[in-house]
Amino acid sequence: MTTLTIVANIVANNDKIELVKTELLKLIEVTRAEEGCINYDLHQDNENPAHFTFYENWVSRELWQAHMGNQHLADYMTATEGSVASFIVNEMTKIA
């Protein structure tokens, strides 16, 4: 079985860094408890505190997609509306 790796890059607006960080941190515990979540790790760039990266591994793409439809992500999107400059998600497969 091939796991799915997600690298999600979120860049907050400079005046909304703390708001976005607070809302991202709320996702950690509930997501880690979800079926199929292997790891769900949040990072903040040392040089650019507005840049956050989630490094995630999931048992399958289907279980990750179920995660993406959960209420806590919808709540995050509502809470951070207008506060995020960019949000890029890469679905990746480990090759070595």
Backbone as CSV, one residue per row, in Angstrom:
resi,resn,N_x,N_y,N_z,CA_x,CA_y,CA_z,C_x,C_y,C_z
1,MET,0.848,-1.184,0.000,0.000,0.000,0.000,0.889,1.241,0.000
2,THR,0.590,2.188,-0.871,1.342,3.426,-0.959,0.651,4.497,-0.131
3,THR,1.404,5.085,0.774,0.836,6.176,1.557,0.862,7.460,0.731
4,LEU,0.064,8.409,1.147,0.004,9.710,0.498,0.668,10.725,1.408
5,THR,1.598,11.481,0.846,2.230,12.577,1.574,1.647,13.883,1.061
6,ILE,1.297,14.738,1.997,0.771,16.066,1.676,1.747,17.101,2.215
7,VAL,2.094,18.045,1.357,2.852,19.216,1.780,1.972,20.415,1.461
8,ALA,1.499,21.065,2.503,0.594,22.197,2.345,1.303,23.460,2.823
9,ASN,1.411,24.427,1.942,2.048,25.702,2.265,0.992,26.789,2.380
10,ILE,0.974,27.431,3.536,0.013,28.485,3.830,0.812,29.747,4.136
11,VAL,0.522,30.816,3.445,1.170,32.092,3.733,0.091,33.063,4.192
12,ALA,0.244,33.510,5.431,-0.715,34.445,6.016,-0.403,35.866,5.564
13,ASN,-1.420,36.694,5.541,-1.186,38.122,5.372,-0.384,38.591,6.587
14,ASN,0.548,39.517,6.379,1.452,39.935,7.461,0.739,40.419,8.710
15,ASP,-0.426,41.022,8.562,-1.161,41.512,9.725,-2.076,40.450,10.342
16,LYS,-2.029,39.221,9.808,-2.915,38.152,10.294,-2.142,36.899,10.709
17,ILE,-0.839,37.015,10.907,0.001,35.846,11.219,-0.503,35.124,12.465
18,GLU,-0.732,35.837,13.535,-1.129,35.187,14.793,-2.511,34.551,14.687
19,LEU,-3.424,35.201,13.996,-4.752,34.622,13.788,-4.644,33.302,13.035
20,VAL,-3.922,33.305,11.921,-3.785,32.094,11.118,-3.087,31.001,11.918
21,LYS,-2.030,31.351,12.640,-1.310,30.361,13.453,-2.230,29.735,14.499
22,THR,-2.994,30.560,15.171,-3.931,30.055,16.191,-4.934,29.090,15.576
23,GLU,-5.472,29.437,14.418,-6.457,28.580,13.763,-5.816,27.292,13.240
24,LEU,-4.598,27.357,12.742,-3.903,26.145,12.288,-3.640,25.206,13.455
25,LEU,-3.229,25.759,14.580,-2.956,24.927,15.756,-4.206,24.190,16.234
26,LYS,-5.370,24.778,16.036,-6.628,24.123,16.425,-6.877,22.844,15.622
27,LEU,-6.273,22.729,14.447,-6.492,21.562,13.590,-5.702,20.332,14.025
28,ILE,-4.638,20.525,14.788,-3.679,19.457,15.063,-4.312,18.254,15.777
29,GLU,-4.812,18.466,16.952,-5.280,17.346,17.771,-6.411,16.573,17.097
30,VAL,-7.390,17.275,16.570,-8.542,16.609,15.962,-8.120,15.848,14.699
31,THR,-7.204,16.405,13.921,-6.762,15.723,12.701,-5.932,14.502,13.022
32,ARG,-5.049,14.609,13.991,-4.213,13.458,14.357,-5.044,12.266,14.829
33,ALA,-6.252,12.529,15.304,-7.137,11.461,15.773,-7.964,10.848,14.644
34,GLU,-7.893,11.421,13.446,-8.700,10.928,12.332,-8.179,9.593,11.805
35,GLU,-9.101,8.802,11.293,-8.734,7.546,10.652,-7.811,7.827,9.472
36,GLY,-6.713,7.096,9.413,-5.802,7.197,8.283,-4.684,8.195,8.443
37,CYS,-4.727,9.031,9.472,-3.669,10.014,9.682,-2.455,9.334,10.314
38,ILE,-1.339,9.369,9.614,-0.086,8.820,10.136,0.661,9.903,10.907
39,ASN,0.799,11.065,10.303,1.361,12.221,11.001,0.802,13.491,10.381
40,TYR,0.787,14.543,11.178,0.219,15.828,10.780,1.004,16.886,11.538
41,ASP,2.069,17.370,10.913,3.035,18.222,11.588,3.031,19.621,10.979
42,LEU,2.930,20.614,11.841,2.897,22.010,11.418,4.251,22.650,11.680
43,HIS,4.744,23.393,10.683,6.017,24.097,10.778,5.795,25.564,10.454
44,GLN,6.651,26.422,11.044,6.640,27.853,10.742,8.039,28.247,10.301
45,ASP,8.126,28.965,9.192,9.415,29.353,8.626,10.176,30.266,9.586
46,ASN,11.462,29.986,9.775,12.294,30.772,10.688,12.565,32.182,10.173
47,GLU,12.602,32.349,8.871,12.897,33.655,8.279,11.644,34.444,7.925
48,ASN,10.561,33.746,7.662,9.306,34.388,7.279,8.180,33.809,8.125
49,PRO,7.875,34.424,9.256,6.876,33.852,10.170,5.463,33.775,9.593
50,ALA,5.222,34.400,8.454,3.905,34.310,7.819,3.733,33.004,7.049
51,HIS,4.830,32.255,6.849,4.808,31.029,6.043,4.735,29.800,6.956
52,PHE,3.666,29.043,6.786,3.437,27.805,7.539,3.418,26.631,6.569
53,THR,3.903,25.486,7.021,3.867,24.274,6.206,3.357,23.120,7.048
54,PHE,2.348,22.433,6.511,1.933,21.155,7.075,2.634,20.057,6.299
55,TYR,3.257,19.134,7.020,3.810,17.919,6.434,2.964,16.781,6.988
56,GLU,2.269,16.087,6.086,1.290,15.082,6.498,1.534,13.781,5.756
57,ASN,1.218,12.683,6.413,1.190,11.383,5.750,-0.121,10.707,6.104
58,TRP,-0.731,10.126,5.063,-2.029,9.478,5.197,-1.952,8.061,4.643
59,VAL,-2.745,7.185,5.218,-2.797,5.791,4.783,-3.236,5.703,3.322
60,SER,-4.171,6.574,2.920,-4.659,6.547,1.542,-5.177,7.925,1.144
61,ARG,-5.267,8.137,-0.149,-5.815,9.392,-0.661,-7.286,9.539,-0.264
62,GLU,-8.003,8.442,-0.239,-9.422,8.470,0.118,-9.617,8.989,1.548
63,LEU,-8.765,8.528,2.474,-8.900,8.983,3.857,-8.467,10.442,4.004
64,TRP,-7.493,10.876,3.215,-7.116,12.293,3.222,-8.263,13.138,2.678
65,GLN,-8.905,12.672,1.623,-10.032,13.420,1.066,-11.180,13.510,2.072
66,ALA,-11.385,12.451,2.841,-12.405,12.506,3.895,-12.032,13.582,4.916
67,HIS,-10.757,13.647,5.271,-10.263,14.686,6.176,-10.572,16.070,5.618
68,MET,-10.347,16.261,4.334,-10.540,17.566,3.716,-12.001,18.018,3.755
69,GLY,-12.914,17.084,3.911,-14.329,17.420,3.976,-14.873,17.598,5.380
70,ASN,-14.008,17.493,6.379,-14.462,17.558,7.767,-14.796,18.981,8.214
71,GLN,-15.643,19.057,9.212,-16.133,20.346,9.711,-15.016,21.227,10.258
72,HIS,-14.017,20.651,10.909,-12.975,21.500,11.488,-12.181,22.248,10.410
73,LEU,-12.077,21.674,9.213,-11.417,22.406,8.122,-12.322,23.512,7.584
74,ALA,-13.600,23.247,7.519,-14.547,24.295,7.114,-14.528,25.443,8.123
75,ASP,-14.444,25.110,9.398,-14.370,26.143,10.441,-13.095,26.968,10.290
76,TYR,-11.977,26.299,9.975,-10.709,27.004,9.748,-10.857,27.977,8.577
77,MET,-11.442,27.519,7.487,-11.598,28.366,6.302,-12.442,29.605,6.616
78,THR,-13.491,29.422,7.392,-14.343,30.550,7.778,-13.576,31.526,8.668
79,ALA,-12.853,30.994,9.648,-12.139,31.840,10.613,-11.009,32.629,9.973
80,THR,-10.423,32.093,8.900,-9.267,32.748,8.280,-9.596,33.420,6.943
81,GLU,-10.859,33.509,6.614,-11.244,34.130,5.343,-10.663,35.540,5.245
82,GLY,-9.975,35.807,4.153,-9.353,37.104,3.941,-8.024,37.291,4.652
83,SER,-7.557,36.263,5.360,-6.323,36.355,6.147,-5.158,35.612,5.535
84,VAL,-5.398,34.843,4.478,-4.368,34.000,3.869,-4.044,34.520,2.473
85,ALA,-2.758,34.792,2.252,-2.308,35.295,0.950,-2.217,34.174,-0.073
86,SER,-1.774,32.994,0.358,-1.709,31.849,-0.561,-1.816,30.541,0.211
87,PHE,-2.330,29.542,-0.490,-2.520,28.201,0.078,-2.286,27.211,-1.058
88,ILE,-1.182,26.479,-0.983,-0.820,25.530,-2.033,-0.659,24.152,-1.409
89,VAL,-1.347,23.173,-1.978,-1.281,21.795,-1.492,-0.662,20.926,-2.576
90,ASN,0.354,20.158,-2.185,0.967,19.192,-3.077,0.700,17.800,-2.551
91,GLU,0.122,16.949,-3.417,-0.046,15.531,-3.111,1.181,14.820,-3.649
92,MET,1.869,14.061,-2.793,3.141,13.490,-3.179,3.214,12.008,-2.821
93,THR,4.076,11.299,-3.558,4.343,9.886,-3.302,5.831,9.719,-3.087
94,LYS,6.196,9.055,-2.009,7.596,8.793,-1.712,8.158,7.834,-2.777
95,ILE,9.287,8.197,-3.347,9.879,7.346,-4.392,11.221,6.761,-3.983
96,ALA,11.794,7.214,-2.901,13.069,6.634,-2.438,13.246,6.889,-0.970
